[in-house]
Amino acid sequence: MPRFFIEAELNVETTVELTETVFHHWVKVLRAQVGETATLFNGQGGEYEVELTEVAKKSASVFIKSFNADNRTPKFTTLLGQVMSKGDRMDYAIQKAVELGVSEIQLLTSERCEMRLKYDRDQKKLDHWQGVAIAACEQCGLNIVPKILAPLSLEKWLDSDLPTTKLVLAPNKDEVNVLKDATRDIALLIGPEGGLSEAEISLCNNKGFINWCIGERVLRTETAPIVALSILNFNLI
């Protein structure tokens, strides 16, 4: 059954008109017909099974049949601090982090950051990345869409109110059992292509971050959150 995110109020046993985005995808692209069913969610928790009841040239309506409260979120929350990278790598990192249950993504800049958003294109890029997160939720079954937060410098983020357990991926550092005393409220920091500088890692340590080396190989910036979140999912179930 197809799943779609819709920016609309949803209630069982009511009729709702599809938004332009959902109408285009479901009716125009997938060629849905009256009587077909889909799952809709609006990011406010849970999902709804709906039946397509009316199709016009430029609009369509559905009847909301039932509600499922399961959000399929992990039993822990993770705020991912991701230093931005260029091109498809950032899309990939966001997509896979969402599929693996990240709670929120804070975009960051750092000494070796490849990307600096310019004011006039900030919102366009942020909207694109939020769209990547929404599409990932549609695909994987999550009903709460993680927010993609506007970029901050690493220094400003470190001074903000962060979760209790703070982990920074630090290749070539002594590996410690960082999850032994981990809480279920986690800040996870991923550096840029080329990594965080020694000075930045020291700054993180001074702010309570624990170095986490997750193997002998150095991972790319878009691969690191996938591996780290997979480990968290396995160990904190």
N, C-alpha and C positions, 0 to 999 in steps of 0.2 A: 504494500500500500504506500503510495507516495506521501511524503511529509513536506509541509510548507510552513515557513514563518510568516505570520500576518500581523500587521500593526492594526489591531481592532479588538474591541471588547468581545469576549466569547462567553456564551452561557448556553447550557443544555436546553434543548427544545425551543430554540429561537432560530430565526433565519438571518443570515448575514450575507452582505454582498462582498464578493472577493475584491481585494485590492488589485490595482493594475498589474503589479508584479506577479501575484499568484495567478491571476486570470491568464496572463501571457504564458506563464510556464506550464500550467496545468491544462488549460483549454486550447491555447494556440499551438504550443510546442508538443505536448503529450496527447493532444486531440481527445481530451476527456469528453464523455457523453453523459447526458442526464441519467442518473441512477448509479453512476460510479462513486466510489468512496475514497476518502483521503484522510490524512491526519493533519490537523492544524494546531499550532502553538503560538502564543504571543509573548513568550519570555517571562510571563508572570507566574509560572508554575503550572505543571501538568500539561496535558494535551487532549485534544478533542477529535473524536471520529465524526466526520461530516459526510453528507450525501449531496451530490450535485443535483439541484432541483430545477434550475432554470438557466438557460444559456441564450444570450442575445449576441448581437454582432460585436459589441464592445464591452459587455459586462456579463456577469454570471452570479448566481446566488446558491448558497448551500444551506441545508438544514443540519443543525448540530444535534447529533444523536446521543452521544455519551461522552463522559469525561474520565480520564485516567490520571491519577495524581502522581504517578511515578515519574521523577525527573531524571533518574539514572545518574545522579551525581555521585562522585566518590565520597567516602566517609571521612575525608579530610579536605581542607581548602588550601589551595596554592595560589599565591600571588607571584606571577612570573615577571621578573624584571629582565627584559630582553633588549640588549643593545641592538639598534637598528642595523640592518644590512640592505644592500641594494638588490633591486630586481625581484625575481621570483623566489629568492631564498627567504625573504621576509614573509611572503605569502605562505610558503611551505611551513615555516616555523609556526606561524599563527594557526594554520589549518590543523596541523598534527597536534599541537598543544591543546587545542580545543577538543579534538577527538579523544584525547587522553584525560580530559576532565579538568583542565586548568580553570580556576575560578575567575581570574582577572589577569590582564596583561598590561603591564606598565612599560611603554616604550621608553628607551633610554638612549642618551648620547654618552660617549666616553672618549678618552684620548685617541683611540684608534678607530673610532666609529667612522664607517664609510659614508654615512648619510647625514645631511643636515636639512631638515625641512625648511622651506621658505614660507613666510607668512601667507602669501597669496595662494599657496597650494596645500597648506596644512590640512584644511578641512576635507578637501577632495581626497587626499591620501588616507586620512583617518576613516572617512566614509567607506573607502574601498576596503580597508583592512577589517572594518566592522562587518562589511558584507561577506568577507572571507569567513569570519567567525560564524555568521548566521548560516551560510551554506554548509559549513562543517557540522553545525548542530542539526540541520535538516538531514544530513546524511547519516550521522552516528546515533541519533536518538535522544540527545540531550534537549531538555526543554527550557533550561535557564541559559541564556546567551551571555558568555563572558564579555565584559566591557573591554574595549581597547582604549587605553588612556593616553592622552596627548603626551608627547615626549617631555621628559625631564632630564636634566643633567644627572649623572651618577651621584655626584656630591649632594644634590638636593634630595634625591630619592633616599639616600642613606640617612639623611636627617629627618625623614618623615616618620609617621607612625606605622611601623612595620609589624608583621606577625611575630610570634614568639620564637619559633625556630627559624634561623636564618642560615641559608646555605649558599655558598658561591662555588661554582664549578671552577676548579683550579688544577689544570693538568700539571703533572710533574711535581706535585706536592705530596707529602707523605699522606697516604690514605689512612683515614680513621673511620671507625664505625659511627658515622654521623647520624644514623637513624636509631641508634640504641636508645637515646633519650628524647627522640623527636616527638613534638606535640603534633596535633592534627591541624595546626594552623601554621603554614609554612611560607616563607619568602624564599624564592629560588632565583638566583642571579646568574644569567648567561652573558658572557662577554661577546665582543665582536669577532669577526674574522681577524685572526692575529692575536686574539686574547686580550685580557686586561693586563695592564702594566703591573710590574711589581709594586709600584707605589700605590696603584689603585687597589690591589689585593690587600696590601697592608692597611689601607684606609678602611676597607671592608671589615677586616679582622678587628680593627679598633672599634668598629660600630657593632660588634657582636656576631659577625658572620663567621661561620666555620667553613674551612676549606674542604671541598669534596672532590676527590679524584676518583673517577668512576671507571678506571681501566688504564692499561698501558698505552693505549693509542690516543692521539689528540683528535677530538671530534670537531667537525665543522659546526659553525654557530647555529645552523638550522637543524643539525642532527642532535646536538647536545640536549635540547629540551625534550626530545622524544625519548632518549635513553633515560634521562633523569626522571621524567614523569612515569615512565614504565616501571622503573625500580620502586618509586614511591607507591604506585598502584599495587605492586606485588607485595610490598612489605607492610603497608599500612591498611590493609583490608580489614 
